[in-house]
Amino acid sequence: QQVVEDNNPVVVCDIYVFSGIIAYIYSRYELAAALVQKRHELEKNMSRTQLKCGVTAFYGGLIFLAMAHNSSEFEWTSKVSNILSSVKKFEQIGKSNNEHKLLLLEAEIKSRIGEND
């Protein structure tokens, strides 16, 4: 909490982004989702968000997919859909940097709904 209070919003967003990724890697999906949501709340008051070339959207998608897999709540599925459209925009801007992220998210979504092609 002290770190959050003592830093500017950009630094706090970075803390949330990287902490969320680490939480996801260690299968702490609820913590990761909470950090993404805190970042989203903080970004509502910022004039410009930290997009990190689609990395934040990509990991947000993976985190929300993990939550959707472990929960029956529609909320997570809706969030994944919003993030997928964001990753598609990044893929159009920088295909070589984002196409693989989009394909992985689409494959994870298909796996979630039971498509195995």
BELCOR-V597992 format. One record per residue. N is the residue number from 1. RES is the residue in three letters. SS is DSSP state (H for helix, E for strand, L for the rest). PHI is phi in whole degrees, -180 to 180 (999 if undefined). Layout:
# BELCOR-V597992
n: (N/N)
res: (RES/RES)
ss: (SS/SS)
phi: (PHI/PHI)
This chain:
# BELCOR-V597992
n: (1/2/3/4/5/6/7/8/9/10/11/12/13/14/15/16/17/18/19/20/21/22/23/24/25/26/27/28/29/30/31/32/33/34/35/36/37/38/39/40/41/42/43/44/45/46/47/48/49/50/51/52/53/54/55/56/57/58/59/60/61/62/63/64/65/66/67/68/69/70/71/72/73/74/75/76/77/78/79/80/81/82/83/84/85/86/87/88/89/90/91/92/93/94/95/96/97/98/99/100/101/102/103/104/105/106/107/108/109/110/111/112/113/114/115/116/117)
res: (GLN/GLN/VAL/VAL/GLU/ASP/ASN/ASN/PRO/VAL/VAL/VAL/CYS/ASP/ILE/TYR/VAL/PHE/SER/GLY/ILE/ILE/ALA/TYR/ILE/TYR/SER/ARG/TYR/GLU/LEU/ALA/ALA/ALA/LEU/VAL/GLN/LYS/ARG/HIS/GLU/LEU/GLU/LYS/ASN/MET/SER/ARG/THR/GLN/LEU/LYS/CYS/GLY/VAL/THR/ALA/PHE/TYR/GLY/GLY/LEU/ILE/PHE/LEU/ALA/MET/ALA/HIS/ASN/SER/SER/GLU/PHE/GLU/TRP/THR/SER/LYS/VAL/SER/ASN/ILE/LEU/SER/SER/VAL/LYS/LYS/PHE/GLU/GLN/ILE/GLY/LYS/SER/ASN/ASN/GLU/HIS/LYS/LEU/LEU/LEU/LEU/GLU/ALA/GLU/ILE/LYS/SER/ARG/ILE/GLY/GLU/ASN/ASP)
ss: (L/H/H/H/H/L/L/L/H/H/H/H/H/H/H/H/H/H/H/H/H/H/H/H/H/L/L/L/H/H/H/H/H/H/H/H/H/H/H/H/H/H/H/L/L/L/L/L/L/L/L/H/H/H/H/H/H/H/H/H/H/H/H/H/H/H/H/H/H/H/L/L/L/H/H/H/H/H/H/H/H/H/H/H/H/H/H/H/H/H/H/H/H/L/H/H/H/H/H/H/H/H/H/H/H/H/H/H/H/H/H/H/H/L/L/L/L)
phi: (999/-60/-62/-64/-71/-91/-124/-77/-57/-65/-66/-63/-60/-61/-61/-64/-61/-71/-67/-64/-63/-63/-62/-63/-58/-94/61/-98/-64/-65/-64/-60/-64/-63/-68/-64/-66/-63/-64/-60/-63/-64/-67/-61/-99/-102/-76/-144/-98/-91/-87/50/55/92/-64/-64/-67/-60/-68/-59/-62/-63/-65/-68/-65/-62/-67/-64/-67/-93/-143/-100/-72/-68/-51/-68/-63/-63/-65/-63/-60/-63/-70/-60/-66/-67/-65/-62/-65/-65/-65/-69/-77/-138/-58/-65/-94/-128/-60/-64/-66/-63/-62/-66/-63/-63/-65/-64/-65/-63/-63/-62/-92/95/-83/-125/-93)
